[in-house]
């Protein structure tokens, strides 16, 4: 079982009313804990997306240069491996 810690929070009345309406009786703490976990997970996913995007953008020029270096080899491979339309008939 996970360790728990008793805390006191001050929340807007309308928010607590929604929690009480949506959560099973006497399960508000569990409901709020699950909501916080979901929020933290989403924030972590967004931070990862932001880091990945920054990395992709930082390396874009080098990646484009590398792709350009190999373009001729890729084209040659496709030409050698792809049957011509006249050969299909």
N, C-alpha and C positions, 0 to 999 in steps of 0.2 A: 504494500500500500504506500502511496506517495505521502510524504510528510506534508502536513498542512500548517498554515499560519493564519491566525485570526487577525483580520484587519478591519479598520473602520473607513468606509468611503462615504463621501458626500456626493450624491447624484441628483440630478434634476428629478422632480416628482413625476413628470410625465414619462421619463425614461424608466423609472422604477415601476410605474404602473404598467408599462409595456412588458417589462421583465416578468412581473407577477402574472400578467395575462397569458404570456407565451410559455412559461415554464410550469412544470408539474408542481403541485402543492409541496411546499417545504423543500424545493430543489433549486431555489434561486442562486445559491452559491455555486452549485454545479453548472447551472446555465451561464452565469457570468464568467466562470473559469473557462468554459468551452468557447465563449465569445472572445475572451481575451486571447486564448490560444490561437483561434482562427485569425484574429487581427494580427498577432505577432507573426504567424506563418506567412500571411499575405505581405506584410512589410518586409520580411526576409526575402521572399520571392521577388518583390519589386527591387530590392537592393541588389540582388543577384543579376536581374535583368539589366539594371543600370550599369553595373560593373562590366557585364559582358558587352553591352552596347559600346561603352567607352573603350574597351579593349579592341573591339572590331574596328571602331573608327580610328583609333590610334595606329592600328596596323594596316589600314586600308591601302595606303600607297605601296607598302612593301608587298602586300598580298597581290595587288594588281600587277606589280612589276614581275613577281614570280609567275603569275598566270600567263603573262605576255611571253616570258621566256620559254614556257612549255607549249605555247599555242601551236607552233609548227609541228611538234612531235604528236600532239593530240590529233591535229588535222590529218597527218600522215597515217596514224593508227586507224582512224575512222575510215579513211579511203581504202586502206588495205583490208579492213575487216568487214566492211559493209558491201554486200553484193550490189552491183549496178542494176538499174531497172531493167536493162536489156537481158541480163543474166537470169532474172526471175522468171521470164516467160518461157 
